[in-house]
Amino acid sequence: MQSSKNSSFLANHIQRFLNIGIIFLAGYISLHFRFGQPTGPNDFYDKCIYGACLIFLFLSSVSQGQTRRNHHNNQTINAIKRISKLWVISFIAIVLVLIFTQSGNLVSRIWLLLWAFSTWILLIALELFFEFGLTPLLRRNIQPKRVALIGSGIVANDLVKQLKNNAKSEYVLALELANPKTGDIESLGNQILDEIWIALPIHEANQLPTIIQQLRFSAANIKYVPDLFTFRLINHGSSAVLGVQMLNLNSSPFTGENLILKSIEDFMLSLAILICISPLLLFVAIAVKLTSPGPIFYRQERVGLNGKPFMMLKFRSMPVDIEKDGAHWGGSDNKVAHPLAKWMRRLNLDELPQFINVLKGEMSIVGPRPERTEFIGQFRDQIPNYMKKHLVKAGITGWAQVHGLRGDTDLYKRVEYDLFYIENWSLWLDIKIILMTAIQTLQSRNTST
């Protein structure tokens, strides 16, 4: 699930490049009105347009987000002022270059005025479109994050007030524990929450270790809101939510640019892979249908991001009634329905439909392997930090899997590898895991033949 913050972040990037397109097109359209053709008498016109685009791109990158952090009624006016200021500075910079290089006589004054005015009008029009059109549309299509608030005092009351006064916020208060009793905090581990905010007065900060221990079963992002109004909080490991500083205690690496990068990676790669392997998918589907009675696909409920269940797809390799007596962990080699199933599992062909889960946004290509809902309660009690693997989307393959921890292997080691991936994520690490998975699959195929 993407937050409205991340969607606005993406919208800002789109708008920034559209602004560059406006400057570019307005320059050449003005050339057409001035000279009757979309080219100038000399190359100084091209240099002016390209230079203005580069200057505007640099300035907008530096000042990005300043207007959109403002939630007051004058947000639109401030946005128009900002975009106007950026264009005026960019245009003046070009004019100054023309003056100091004594190139002013090579460029038409009429064209400069046409270009300056038309660009300004179009930039404002685009700003208004994003402000009243695209941004509200993105917000309407995004499910708000469910938040539980623990604590009382000035900070907690301020957060509750902010949530109530910001109807368009990406957060919704699902539960408030002002004076939690024994067991209330620990029960949050059984609820589906996106974030848990701990807002304690400074004199109650000694309760934080106990609260964190009681939240060990929760798969939500946990944030601590320090009551430190008289001190400047260091930015390391902190973030601002609704104007309030929070310390990230358990937090996903996929926020802001990282989330956009990961989402693009998953969507583009899964789409390309599905297109490339479509003949193989058809072959395996027909083979499953011909060699074993029952459906082609096996749908199984697994637990993913923030502990939320989803239906994971596989090519069916087990008899239809294999779990008529209940779910059993492990022993996958004894559950196969036909000889084809062992071959499918050895080459991981039964996992291929999960690229559909990735395309739907339920999984990632790389991430911790998801576990069945029936076993989550057992594993989280036995394995330290088990629920932290749900801070990110579940994956088709992962750091644990490329190190041989597949199937019936040591869960303690698998969790350690999963946590290493979450703590050290990078695009290169994802690429490395994908390449290692492909190589291991090819080696398995050569071994089996």
Protein Blocks (a to p, Z undefined) as FASTA:
>chain_A
ZZfklmmmmmmmmmmmmmmmmmmmmmmmmmmmmnopabdfbfklmmmmmmmmmmmmmmmm
mmgoklmmpccfklmmmmmmmmmmmmmmmmmmmmmmmmmnopmmmpcfklmmmmmmmmmm
mmmmmmmmmmmmmmmmmmmmpccdddddededjklmmmmmmmmmmmkbcbdcfbdcfbac
ehklmmmmmpccfbdcddddfklmmmmmmmmmmmmmpcbdcdddddffkbccdfehpace
ehiacddfbdcfbgcjlmmmmmmmmmmmmmmmmmmmmmmmmmmmmmmmmmogcdfbdcdd
dddehhiacddddddfbdfklmmnopceejklmmcfbfklmmmmmnommmmmmmmmmmno
pacfbdcddddfklmmmmmmmmghklmmmmpccdfbdfklmnopghjadfklmmmmmmmm
mmmgcfklmmmmmmmmmmmmmmmmmmmZZ
